C-alpha cells in the first residue's frame, strides 16, 4: 500500500469502528459480532503502530485507554455549570408552572411546553466539540471551573469522538456519566473479593472511576453517558426538543424516555408513570427534570445565581418501608473480612419483597445505634439489597439491648481483629477458618486466575469436606482414584478435574500471582507487579519502598504484600506449587534483551510510536524498570511530547539524563 492507500484504509477502519461502537453502545443494536469488531480494531491498531505519523485525530483506538494523567488540569467553563432547584411535591410543581407563566407574562390557562427527562444519578460532564471532533471533557467542579478529564472520557464508548451528519461547527454539550447498575454490582463484588472497600453507590463508583489516573482502567469500568443539554453562542434551533433531536442525529446518546409535554398536567402524568417504572431501568435515577421547551422563553426566564429559572428537578421521595429487625448474620469472606447482614421481617419495598439489608460494617451499626428487635427504616437504592437508613426509636422497647458487633469469628471462634484506619473486622485465622480456606481455593481456580473450569465451588467444598484439600497446593496432589468414590463423581468427571488442574500449570506468572489472593492485589495490579518484579523470588525480596515504586502500589498494598510473604505457610505453599511446575516468573520470551538491565526509567509525555503500556512493556522486556517519579536513582527520563514540567525540572536539578523518543528508540532497537 502506498501512503494514500494507507491513509484511506485507516480512515475507513476508523469510520467503521465508530459506526459499530455507535450501533452497539448508543442504539443498542449491534450488527456485527464482537469477534469481527475486534478484527477491525486490531487492523487499525496494527497500521497505527506501523505508521505512527498517520494516526488520525480522535482515532477510536484511544477508547482502550493507556494514557496516564497524574494531575487533571483545571479548566474554566465557558458557560457556568449551574445546578437545578428541587421540588418534592405536586404543589411545588404547580407553583413552578404558575411562576413561569407569570414571568413570561402568559395567561394562567396557557399550556407551557415542557420537556421531561429522567434525572440520571451520575456526575455531570461538559463536552466541547470543534469541527465534529471531541476536543475536551470537563467535570462540573465548583460550577465555574472543573477538571479536564478528556482522556478518561474518550474511553466511554457512547461518547462520540467524531460526529456524524450536519453538526454545528463549535458547541458544548452537557450530560451525565453514570455506571450501569449491573456493572456497579460486578465491580463491587470484585473489590470485596480482593479485600478493597466497595463503593457506596453507582454514582460514587462513576465519579471515582473518572478520577483514575490510568485511562485503560477507566475503559475497563464500562461507564456510559446520556447527553441532555446543548449550548452554543448562536443556536440555530428554537426549542430544546429540537436540540435533543439534533444531538441524536450527530451520534449522541439521548435518553429514549424523554418526552415533550403540553402543559403541567402532562408533566405530572410523566412523573407518575416513572415513579415505579424507574426501578426497572438498568441505571439509577432520582427524579425527573422538567425544562421549558422554548429557547426564547428560556432566555427570558434566565438564571438565578445558582440555577436556571426555566428548569426544575422533581425529586422522588426515597422508597422506604419500616420493618422489624429479626437478627444479624455475619458472613466471613475469603480475606477473612466479616460482613454483617440484617435479617428482616419480610416487607414490600418498591414492588419487591425485602428480607435482608446490608449493613456493611461495625461503624454503620454503631452510627445507627441499632438495638435488638428495633423497627428499622429500609430504603431502596439501585442495588438489589436495600440499605437500613434509620431506626424508629419510638417503637423500641425499654429493655432491648444495643447490638454489639461479634468479637469472635462465627465460623472458627478466633478473636476478630481490626486494622487501624479500616472499618472492617476480620478473622486472622486465615489457614484454619473454613470459609477462608474454601474462598481462597475458589478464588485460585476462578476464571481470571488459574481458570480451572472443571472445579466449581461445590466440588471444592466436597473435596474439602473429605479432607482431600485444605490449600491450593493440595489440588496438584489429587489423584483420580481419590475423587471417583465421592458423591456425584465418576471416572470421567474425576479425570476431567485432574486434567483441568494439570492444564492450569501453564498459566502465566501474573495469573498465579493473582490466584494467590494477596489482599488488595486485583487482576490488573497482579499483572503490573509480575512484570515489575519478574519472579516470585524478586518480589519476595523487594522492600516496601521498592514495591511502592510500582505504579498503583501504595503503602497499604505494599504492606499487604510484605505481610503475605512474612507467613511461613505462604512460603511453604509457594515452594510446593513451584515443585508442581507452576509458573513463578514472567514468560521467557517476554524477555527480549538486557539492553536496559539495571536501569530505572521514568516516562513522561506522549509518544508517536508507542502507547504508555507498550512503552512500559518494552522497558521491562529489555530488562529495565519503570518507575513513576524522578529521583537520584533514576537512570534517565524518557520524555515524549509535552512532558510534565515538574518531572523535567526535577531531572535537570538532579542531573538525570533526558532522552527523547528517537534516542530511546535507538537504544532498544
Ligand atoms: S439539566 C442548567 N438534565 O442533575 C441545567 N441535569 O441537580 C443543567 N442531571 O448537575 C442540568 N439528569 O448533573 C439536567 N436530564 C437531566 C439530568 C440532569 C441528571 C444532574 C446534573 C445536574 C444535576 C442538578
Boltz pocket constraint, residues with backbone or C-beta under 6 A from the ligand:
constraints:
  - pocket:
      binder: B
      contacts: [[A, 82], [A, 83], [A, 84], [A, 117], [A, 118], [A, 119], [A, 120], [A, 121], [A, 122], [A, 123], [A, 124], [A, 125], [A, 175], [A, 176], [A, 228], [A, 229], [A, 289], [A, 308], [A, 311], [A, 313]]
      max_distance: 6.0
